[in-house]
Amino acid sequence: MTEVLKLRDLANADFNPFVEERFFFGENEDPYPLLAELRAKHAAMPGDYREIMGLTPDVTFPRGVPHFMILSYDEVAKALQSPQIFSNQAYTFNLGASFGRSVSTMDAPEHSRFRRIFQKIFLPQHVKKWGDSIVDPVVNELMDGFIHTGKADLIGQFTLHYPFGVIYRQLDLPPAEGKLFHKLAVTQTLVSFDFEHGSEANANLGEYFPKLIAQRRAQRGDDLVSLVAQAEVDGEYLPEDILVSFFRQLINAAGDTTYRGTSVLLTKLLENPDQLEMLRADRALLPNAIEEALRFDGPVIEQSRWTAVDTEVAGVQMPAGSIVHLVAGAANRDPAKFIDPDRFDIRRPNANRHFAFAAGPHICIGQHLARVEMMRAMTAILDRLPNLRLDPDMPPPSLRGAMMRVPHNLHVRFDPR
Ligand code: HEM
């Protein structure tokens, strides 16, 4: 008989990473004026992005190492496309401590070898079929819980849960443990700030996944765990630590980012009712509206790199062994690339030229899935929540954070069904 696997909770079961993460990502209401001021003076400059934004430093980064920031669109683009200079080794300190040997911490040739396999699963042709079979059911089940009431907090009751629900079903994990998985998926990334809880979550997931991989190898299903566990390179299964790291990363990367992207899009549309109306009148605008939300206030503002050699960016010398913060949030609002960049405009012609998913060899594996999820979620919202508007009796939404952005609440009203 197959053993029923149990995921271990944190010793302090009351630990709430959804609140704790605010201290790590920051509560900054609007980091963009400062970024604009810095970018206007320097395409690149010395400095630790977290400190400049008033946050505590990342405790996993080695002390005494020089930090730099790259802020202009063109220089961020060049750095993302130059992995031989700007290595992903920077993530061995923080993401490496959370997930282990994940693709985010690797450079070529190791990176290309493993990424090729993982990427195949998330190609547009596969992702498209999940829209009907997984995304729509998850989205609609959540909405069924509140459409009769005429009001909701779209963060707490919807966006926080639906992308995690999707990856959870794709991995075919036990429904009863969904909440615990979600909690540990978020806790593990807090290592850079709360090493104790972060490592505990990471150990508990690390205990669970090898057993799950063994079960799915013995009894194959059509879920993602079975698919990846059976994949081979040069006639051999992928090393177990690589698989475990990938699953740890997946349950976080897939759940935590799309939630923020959808929340930003909804917030900006509700704050700009003329644009929401425009979208209602012409649904063909939806793909561009999604790109504009990702450009305007993308979930991942900063990406880290490590200089593999001495280099120079826009006249600034960066010695080998420096940490470089590629500030996508500054590049995505560079007036040299985007006209009137601080305006949210769902008709912007070049909205999709953003770095919300990065660029180059590490460009987000899940970008096609993220877009399908946001399309399906927004379509359901437009179809099923008529007369959607901000709730005049509740505080208006306020986007927060300097590392990852999201409002804590999004109180809305609509005509009940
Ligand atoms: C709006 C949603 C998303 C955003 C904004 C986003 C953003 C990013 C960014 C910026 C990177 C590059 C990090 C770097 O190298 O510095 C990345 C990588 C990655 N993302 Fe996403 N992501 C999203 C959704 C997803 C989803 C849905 C999945 C999984 C299905 C996913 C899985 C990954 C993985 C595995 C990598 C590592 C790729 C590599 O290093 O080769 N992401 N993502």
Residues whose N, C-alpha, C, O or C-beta is under 5 A from the ligand:
A	BS01	HEM	V103 S104 R115 A253 A254 T257 T258 G261 P299 V300 Q303 S304 F355 A356 F357 A358 P361 H362 I363 C364 I365 G366 Q367 L369 A370
